[in-house]
Amino acid sequence: MCKIKHLRRIMITKHEETQKSRRKLKGDLQY
């Protein structure tokens, strides 16, 4: 049970990181 929560947290953090990088790429393209 605890492991699943930990894995989910890792997945969420990874997802947020990918979203941030994508946003950064979009911003770079705009300039």
LINZI-V579528 format. One line per field, one symbol per residue. phi: phi as a letter, one per 40 degrees, with the letter a starting at -180 (. if undefined). burial: I if it has 24 or more other ideal C-beta (glycine too) atoms within 12 Angstrom, else O. A space follows every 50 residues. Layout:
# LINZI-V579528
phi: ???
burial: ???
This chain:
# LINZI-V579528
phi: .cccdcccccccccccccccccccccccccc
burial: OOOOOOOOOOOOOOOOOOOOOOOOOOOOOOO
